[in-house]
């Protein structure tokens, strides 16, 4: 049995990672399983526990760190995010392709652990920084101060795009999804 691939999708906050992810997961021929991350971030109104993230307390997250339960974890804008190890291992061993929607810090940790032949890494770029800021404002879930921090962080993250095998600009959602589908499809076998 062939081992599965690890598909890493990263990009700045507000670039559309989650929306793209949901659409990509609907293609059965990609044999993708979504790796649900754990976070200390507050749940947004449209998010579901156990579907979008496992929302946990700082204490519970720290206990998972101590128990070495993450393949990677990172702190981003005052919140912690981590990828539970066991689910990822189980999926790869069973031949499924596992998809990770993670920040660049977490992706860098994955790049150190997962061999390149088992990895498909995609960085999603905004058309412009101004457009990214507008998308964050339209979310309506964060203060201007948090948005400003996310925009500043986005500028830093854009400097990491060269570490990814593929860069895709999300200037048109359907075109972007199709391009990412084609990248994954042509690299999973």
C-alpha positions as CSV (number, residue, x, y, z in Angstrom):
1,X,0.0,0.0,0.0
2,X,1.3,3.5,-0.9
3,X,1.6,6.0,1.9
4,X,-0.4,9.1,1.7
5,X,0.9,12.6,0.9
6,X,0.8,15.6,3.2
7,X,-0.8,18.7,1.5
8,X,0.2,21.9,3.3
9,X,-1.8,25.0,2.4
10,X,-0.6,28.3,4.0
11,X,-1.0,31.9,3.5
12,X,-1.7,35.1,5.4
13,X,-4.8,35.5,7.5
14,X,-7.7,36.6,5.3
15,X,-6.3,35.2,2.1
16,X,-9.2,32.6,1.9
17,X,-7.4,29.5,3.1
18,X,-10.4,28.1,4.9
19,X,-12.8,28.7,2.1
20,X,-10.5,27.2,-0.5
21,X,-9.8,24.2,1.8
22,X,-13.5,23.5,2.2
23,X,-13.9,23.5,-1.6
24,X,-10.9,21.3,-2.2
25,X,-12.0,18.7,0.3
26,X,-15.2,18.1,-1.7
27,X,-13.2,16.5,-4.5
28,X,-13.4,12.7,-3.8
29,X,-10.7,11.9,-6.4
30,X,-8.1,13.7,-4.3
31,X,-8.6,11.2,-1.4
32,X,-8.1,14.1,1.1
33,X,-8.7,14.0,4.8
34,X,-8.7,17.3,6.7
35,X,-6.4,17.5,9.7
36,X,-8.3,19.5,12.3
37,X,-5.9,21.7,14.3
38,X,-6.2,22.6,18.0
39,X,-6.3,26.2,19.0
40,X,-6.6,28.5,21.9
41,X,-8.2,31.1,19.7
42,X,-11.8,32.2,20.4
43,X,-14.4,30.5,18.2
44,X,-15.8,32.7,15.4
45,X,-19.6,32.7,14.9
46,X,-19.5,30.6,11.8
47,X,-17.1,28.0,13.2
48,X,-17.9,24.5,14.6
49,X,-16.0,22.7,17.4
50,X,-14.4,19.6,16.0
51,X,-15.0,20.6,12.4
52,X,-13.0,23.8,11.9
53,X,-10.8,23.5,15.0
54,X,-10.7,21.9,18.4
55,X,-11.1,25.0,20.6
56,X,-9.3,24.5,23.9
57,X,-8.0,26.4,26.9
58,X,-4.4,27.5,27.2
59,X,-4.0,25.0,30.0
60,X,-5.2,22.1,27.9
61,X,-3.0,23.2,24.9
62,X,0.1,23.4,27.1
63,X,-0.6,19.9,28.5
64,X,-0.7,18.6,24.9
65,X,2.7,20.3,24.3
66,X,4.1,18.6,27.4
67,X,2.8,15.3,26.3
68,X,4.4,15.7,22.8
69,X,1.0,15.3,21.1
70,X,1.7,17.8,18.2
71,X,3.6,17.2,15.0
72,X,3.9,21.0,15.0
73,X,2.6,24.0,17.0
74,X,3.0,27.7,16.8
75,X,1.9,30.9,18.4
76,X,0.2,33.4,16.1
77,X,-1.3,36.8,17.1
78,X,-1.4,35.8,20.8
79,X,-3.1,32.4,20.1
80,X,-1.6,28.9,19.9
81,X,-2.3,26.5,17.0
82,X,-1.2,22.9,16.8
83,X,-1.5,19.8,14.5
84,X,-2.2,16.7,16.5
85,X,0.3,14.0,15.6
86,X,-1.6,10.8,15.8
87,X,-4.3,11.6,13.2
88,X,-1.6,12.7,10.7
89,X,0.3,9.5,11.2
90,X,-2.8,7.3,11.0
91,X,-3.9,8.9,7.7
92,X,-0.5,8.7,6.0
93,X,0.0,5.0,7.0
94,X,-3.5,4.1,5.7
95,X,-2.7,5.7,2.3
96,X,-4.9,8.7,2.7
97,X,-3.7,12.2,1.7
98,X,-4.0,14.6,4.6
99,X,-4.5,18.3,4.2
100,X,-3.2,20.8,6.6
101,X,-4.3,24.4,6.7
102,X,-1.6,26.0,8.8
103,X,0.4,29.2,9.4
104,X,3.9,29.6,8.0
105,X,5.6,28.9,11.3
106,X,3.8,25.6,11.6
107,X,4.5,24.8,7.9
108,X,8.2,25.4,8.4
109,X,8.1,22.8,11.2
110,X,6.3,20.3,8.9
111,X,8.9,20.9,6.2
112,X,11.6,19.7,8.6
113,X,9.7,16.5,9.4
114,X,8.0,15.3,6.3
115,X,10.2,14.2,3.4
116,X,9.8,16.3,0.2
117,X,8.6,13.4,-1.9
118,X,5.7,13.0,0.5
119,X,4.8,16.7,0.6
120,X,2.8,19.1,-1.6
121,X,3.2,22.6,-0.3
122,X,1.0,25.5,-1.5
123,X,1.2,29.2,-0.5
124,X,-1.9,31.3,-1.2
125,X,-1.2,34.9,-1.9
126,X,-3.6,37.9,-1.8
127,X,-3.9,40.0,-5.0
128,X,-2.6,43.0,-2.9
129,X,-2.0,43.8,0.8
130,X,-4.8,46.4,0.6
131,X,-7.2,43.7,-0.7
132,X,-6.2,41.5,2.2
133,X,-6.9,44.2,4.7
134,X,-10.4,44.7,3.2
135,X,-11.1,41.0,3.4
136,X,-10.2,41.0,7.1
137,X,-12.4,44.0,7.7
138,X,-15.4,42.4,5.9
139,X,-15.1,39.4,8.3
140,X,-16.3,41.7,11.0
141,X,-14.9,39.4,13.7
142,X,-11.9,41.4,14.9
143,X,-11.0,44.9,16.1
144,X,-8.9,47.3,13.9
145,X,-6.0,46.7,16.2
146,X,-6.1,43.0,15.6
147,X,-6.6,43.6,11.9
148,X,-3.5,45.8,11.8
149,X,-1.5,43.1,13.6
150,X,-2.7,40.5,11.0
151,X,-1.7,42.8,8.1
152,X,1.7,43.3,9.6
153,X,2.1,39.6,10.1
154,X,0.9,39.0,6.5
155,X,3.7,41.1,5.2
156,X,6.2,39.0,7.1
157,X,4.5,35.7,6.0
158,X,4.7,36.8,2.3
159,X,8.5,36.7,2.7
160,X,8.2,32.9,3.3
161,X,6.5,32.1,0.0
162,X,9.7,30.9,-1.7
163,X,9.8,27.9,0.8
164,X,6.7,26.4,-0.8
165,X,6.6,24.2,-3.9
166,X,3.7,26.2,-5.4
167,X,2.4,29.8,-5.1
168,X,-1.2,30.6,-6.1
169,X,-2.8,34.1,-6.1
170,X,-6.4,34.1,-4.8
171,X,-7.7,36.9,-7.0
172,X,-10.7,34.8,-8.2
173,X,-11.9,32.1,-5.8
174,X,-13.1,29.5,-8.4
175,X,-10.0,30.0,-10.5
176,X,-7.8,29.6,-7.4
177,X,-9.6,26.4,-6.3
178,X,-9.2,24.9,-9.8
179,X,-5.5,25.7,-9.9
180,X,-4.9,24.2,-6.5
181,X,-7.0,21.1,-7.4
182,X,-4.8,20.6,-10.5
183,X,-1.6,21.0,-8.5
184,X,-2.8,18.4,-5.9
185,X,-4.2,16.0,-8.6
186,X,-1.0,16.0,-10.6
187,X,1.2,15.4,-7.5
188,X,-0.6,12.8,-5.5
189,X,0.2,9.8,-7.6
